[in-house]
């Protein structure tokens, strides 16, 4: 168990709590708008994809390589291995967990009698798991490291929480508005959108609690989270951001999100 466990838990709770708060704030949009505009939807999806790609490189893969080399292990080994394991994990969840995307009529995963609204919520919840893990891992690494290294990891953790929080605001709206459109009351749609982000603080805190036992595998876990996030980007966010006639705005949203996350990570890390 890490020596600064209470501090790490507090940081992770605040960091992941912020990302959940942003999801909740985005879900509250349902009280002011009846439907989501497709143009803004594509921009926000592109922005979220850009944030996640930049975070995967600067906040997850780079620290994984550096820590592996500090352990005397070739940096590419856990970076590549953990990345592929993360992709495989999300692919398995995507294959098994019943879920439905807002622009689709065909549910994915194993056959189920779940309601359409439940399937919509499960799709977003699935994507939030690696985000919570990522923030929790970096806060745990900060608490485990001393001096300049600990400060650098803390900066990266804060930058990652800020970036994920920014992209969680439109994500919250992207779940509550379709639910309201499906006939759910605005209050219930707001609650469902907010609860879809609850897995982030849950998984963030769980990772910190387990960090004392998984410390030797931290480079693998960081790369694992990166692989899971990139899978979400390539499999879902980018294709959905380019649906319809406004594909260029999705691309611009991606570029803007990438730059914002890169600046946050470099400036705070």
VEXLOVEX-551520 format. One record per residue (C-alpha): x, y, z. Coordinates in steps of 0.25 Angstrom, whole numbers, padded with zeros to 4 digits, m for minus. Layout:
% VEXLOVEX-551520
+-------+-------+-------+
|  east | north |    up |
+-------+-------+-------+
|     X |     Y |     Z |
...
+-------+-------+-------+
//
This chain:
% VEXLOVEX-551520
+-------+-------+-------+
|  east | north |    up |
+-------+-------+-------+
|  0000 |  0000 |  0000 |
|  0005 |  0014 | m0003 |
|  0010 |  0023 |  0008 |
|  0001 |  0035 |  0004 |
| m0011 |  0027 |  0001 |
| m0021 |  0037 |  0008 |
| m0015 |  0048 |  0000 |
| m0016 |  0040 | m0013 |
| m0030 |  0036 | m0010 |
| m0034 |  0051 | m0008 |
| m0027 |  0055 | m0021 |
| m0034 |  0044 | m0029 |
| m0047 |  0047 | m0022 |
| m0046 |  0062 | m0026 |
| m0041 |  0060 | m0040 |
| m0051 |  0049 | m0044 |
| m0062 |  0057 | m0036 |
| m0059 |  0069 | m0045 |
| m0061 |  0060 | m0058 |
| m0074 |  0055 | m0052 |
| m0078 |  0069 | m0049 |
| m0076 |  0073 | m0063 |
| m0084 |  0061 | m0068 |
| m0095 |  0065 | m0059 |
| m0094 |  0080 | m0063 |
| m0095 |  0075 | m0078 |
| m0107 |  0066 | m0075 |
| m0114 |  0079 | m0069 |
| m0115 |  0084 | m0083 |
| m0127 |  0076 | m0085 |
| m0135 |  0086 | m0076 |
| m0132 |  0097 | m0086 |
| m0133 |  0090 | m0100 |
| m0142 |  0080 | m0106 |
| m0132 |  0074 | m0116 |
| m0118 |  0074 | m0119 |
| m0113 |  0081 | m0132 |
| m0106 |  0072 | m0141 |
| m0095 |  0082 | m0144 |
| m0091 |  0084 | m0130 |
| m0092 |  0069 | m0127 |
| m0082 |  0066 | m0138 |
| m0073 |  0077 | m0132 |
| m0073 |  0072 | m0118 |
| m0071 |  0058 | m0123 |
| m0059 |  0062 | m0130 |
| m0054 |  0070 | m0119 |
| m0055 |  0058 | m0109 |
| m0047 |  0050 | m0119 |
| m0036 |  0060 | m0120 |
| m0035 |  0061 | m0105 |
| m0035 |  0046 | m0103 |
| m0024 |  0044 | m0113 |
| m0015 |  0055 | m0108 |
| m0017 |  0050 | m0094 |
| m0014 |  0036 | m0098 |
|  0000 |  0040 | m0103 |
|  0004 |  0051 | m0093 |
| m0003 |  0047 | m0081 |
| m0002 |  0032 | m0082 |
|  0008 |  0026 | m0092 |
|  0019 |  0035 | m0089 |
|  0019 |  0033 | m0074 |
|  0017 |  0018 | m0076 |
|  0030 |  0018 | m0085 |
|  0038 |  0027 | m0075 |
|  0034 |  0018 | m0063 |
|  0037 |  0005 | m0070 |
|  0051 |  0010 | m0074 |
|  0053 |  0014 | m0059 |
|  0050 |  0000 | m0055 |
|  0060 | m0005 | m0065 |
|  0050 | m0010 | m0075 |
|  0050 | m0006 | m0090 |
|  0040 |  0005 | m0091 |
|  0033 |  0000 | m0103 |
|  0029 | m0014 | m0097 |
|  0019 | m0009 | m0087 |
|  0014 |  0002 | m0096 |
|  0011 | m0007 | m0107 |
|  0006 | m0019 | m0099 |
| m0002 | m0011 | m0089 |
| m0008 | m0003 | m0101 |
| m0012 | m0016 | m0108 |
| m0018 | m0022 | m0095 |
| m0027 | m0009 | m0093 |
| m0032 | m0010 | m0108 |
| m0035 | m0025 | m0105 |
| m0042 | m0021 | m0092 |
| m0051 | m0010 | m0098 |
| m0054 | m0019 | m0111 |
| m0059 | m0030 | m0101 |
| m0068 | m0021 | m0094 |
| m0073 | m0015 | m0107 |
| m0076 | m0029 | m0112 |
| m0082 | m0034 | m0099 |
| m0089 | m0022 | m0092 |
| m0103 | m0018 | m0098 |
| m0103 | m0004 | m0102 |
| m0108 |  0005 | m0113 |
| m0103 |  0018 | m0119 |
| m0111 |  0030 | m0121 |
| m0111 |  0030 | m0136 |
| m0114 |  0015 | m0138 |
| m0126 |  0006 | m0137 |
| m0119 | m0007 | m0135 |
| m0113 | m0010 | m0121 |
| m0099 | m0016 | m0120 |
| m0095 | m0027 | m0110 |
| m0102 | m0039 | m0106 |
| m0117 | m0040 | m0109 |
| m0125 | m0034 | m0097 |
| m0139 | m0029 | m0094 |
| m0133 | m0016 | m0088 |
| m0141 | m0004 | m0091 |
| m0135 |  0006 | m0102 |
| m0132 |  0016 | m0092 |
| m0124 |  0007 | m0083 |
| m0116 |  0003 | m0095 |
| m0113 |  0017 | m0098 |
| m0108 |  0020 | m0084 |
| m0099 |  0007 | m0084 |
| m0092 |  0012 | m0097 |
| m0087 |  0024 | m0090 |
| m0084 |  0017 | m0077 |
| m0075 |  0008 | m0084 |
| m0067 |  0019 | m0090 |
| m0065 |  0026 | m0076 |
| m0058 |  0014 | m0070 |
| m0044 |  0016 | m0076 |
| m0045 |  0031 | m0073 |
| m0047 |  0029 | m0058 |
| m0036 |  0019 | m0058 |
| m0026 |  0028 | m0065 |
| m0028 |  0040 | m0055 |
| m0027 |  0030 | m0043 |
| m0014 |  0024 | m0048 |
| m0007 |  0037 | m0050 |
| m0012 |  0042 | m0036 |
| m0007 |  0029 | m0030 |
|  0007 |  0031 | m0038 |
|  0008 |  0045 | m0032 |
|  0006 |  0040 | m0018 |
|  0016 |  0029 | m0020 |
|  0027 |  0038 | m0026 |
|  0035 |  0048 | m0018 |
|  0041 |  0062 | m0022 |
|  0040 |  0067 | m0036 |
|  0035 |  0054 | m0042 |
|  0023 |  0054 | m0032 |
|  0020 |  0068 | m0036 |
|  0021 |  0065 | m0051 |
|  0011 |  0053 | m0049 |
|  0002 |  0062 | m0041 |
|  0002 |  0073 | m0052 |
| m0001 |  0062 | m0063 |
| m0013 |  0057 | m0054 |
| m0019 |  0071 | m0053 |
| m0017 |  0073 | m0067 |
| m0024 |  0060 | m0071 |
| m0036 |  0062 | m0061 |
| m0038 |  0076 | m0067 |
| m0037 |  0071 | m0081 |
| m0047 |  0059 | m0079 |
| m0056 |  0069 | m0071 |
| m0057 |  0078 | m0083 |
| m0061 |  0067 | m0092 |
| m0070 |  0061 | m0082 |
| m0079 |  0074 | m0083 |
| m0084 |  0071 | m0097 |
| m0084 |  0056 | m0094 |
| m0094 |  0058 | m0083 |
| m0103 |  0066 | m0092 |
| m0101 |  0055 | m0103 |
| m0108 |  0045 | m0094 |
| m0119 |  0053 | m0087 |
| m0124 |  0060 | m0099 |
| m0126 |  0047 | m0107 |
| m0133 |  0041 | m0095 |
| m0143 |  0052 | m0094 |
| m0145 |  0050 | m0109 |
| m0148 |  0036 | m0106 |
| m0159 |  0040 | m0097 |
| m0153 |  0040 | m0084 |
| m0156 |  0052 | m0074 |
| m0146 |  0063 | m0074 |
| m0143 |  0060 | m0059 |
| m0140 |  0045 | m0062 |
| m0132 |  0048 | m0074 |
| m0123 |  0058 | m0066 |
| m0122 |  0047 | m0055 |
| m0118 |  0036 | m0065 |
| m0108 |  0045 | m0072 |
| m0102 |  0049 | m0058 |
| m0101 |  0034 | m0054 |
| m0094 |  0030 | m0066 |
| m0082 |  0038 | m0062 |
| m0082 |  0032 | m0048 |
| m0073 |  0021 | m0052 |
| m0061 |  0031 | m0054 |
| m0060 |  0034 | m0039 |
| m0063 |  0019 | m0035 |
| m0052 |  0014 | m0044 |
| m0042 |  0025 | m0041 |
| m0043 |  0022 | m0026 |
| m0042 |  0007 | m0028 |
| m0030 |  0009 | m0036 |
| m0023 |  0017 | m0025 |
| m0027 |  0007 | m0014 |
| m0021 | m0004 | m0022 |
| m0009 |  0004 | m0026 |
|  0000 | m0002 | m0015 |
| m0001 | m0016 | m0021 |
| m0001 | m0012 | m0035 |
|  0011 | m0002 | m0035 |
|  0021 | m0011 | m0042 |
|  0010 | m0012 | m0053 |
|  0007 |  0003 | m0054 |
|  0014 |  0005 | m0068 |
|  0005 | m0007 | m0073 |
| m0008 | m0001 | m0067 |
| m0005 |  0013 | m0072 |
| m0003 |  0007 | m0086 |
| m0016 | m0001 | m0084 |
| m0024 |  0011 | m0081 |
| m0018 |  0018 | m0094 |
| m0022 |  0006 | m0102 |
| m0036 |  0006 | m0097 |
| m0038 |  0021 | m0100 |
| m0032 |  0020 | m0114 |
| m0042 |  0008 | m0117 |
| m0053 |  0017 | m0113 |
| m0048 |  0028 | m0121 |
| m0046 |  0020 | m0134 |
| m0058 |  0011 | m0132 |
| m0068 |  0021 | m0128 |
| m0065 |  0036 | m0127 |
| m0058 |  0039 | m0140 |
| m0069 |  0031 | m0149 |
| m0080 |  0038 | m0141 |
| m0073 |  0052 | m0143 |
| m0073 |  0050 | m0158 |
| m0087 |  0045 | m0160 |
| m0096 |  0054 | m0169 |
| m0092 |  0066 | m0178 |
| m0084 |  0074 | m0167 |
| m0072 |  0064 | m0166 |
| m0062 |  0076 | m0167 |
| m0067 |  0082 | m0154 |
| m0064 |  0068 | m0147 |
| m0050 |  0069 | m0152 |
| m0048 |  0083 | m0147 |
| m0054 |  0079 | m0134 |
| m0043 |  0068 | m0133 |
| m0032 |  0077 | m0136 |
| m0037 |  0087 | m0125 |
| m0038 |  0077 | m0115 |
| m0025 |  0071 | m0118 |
| m0018 |  0084 | m0117 |
| m0025 |  0088 | m0104 |
| m0021 |  0075 | m0097 |
| m0007 |  0076 | m0102 |
| m0006 |  0090 | m0097 |
| m0012 |  0086 | m0083 |
| m0002 |  0074 | m0082 |
|  0010 |  0082 | m0086 |
|  0007 |  0094 | m0078 |
|  0003 |  0087 | m0065 |
|  0012 |  0075 | m0066 |
+-------+-------+-------+
//
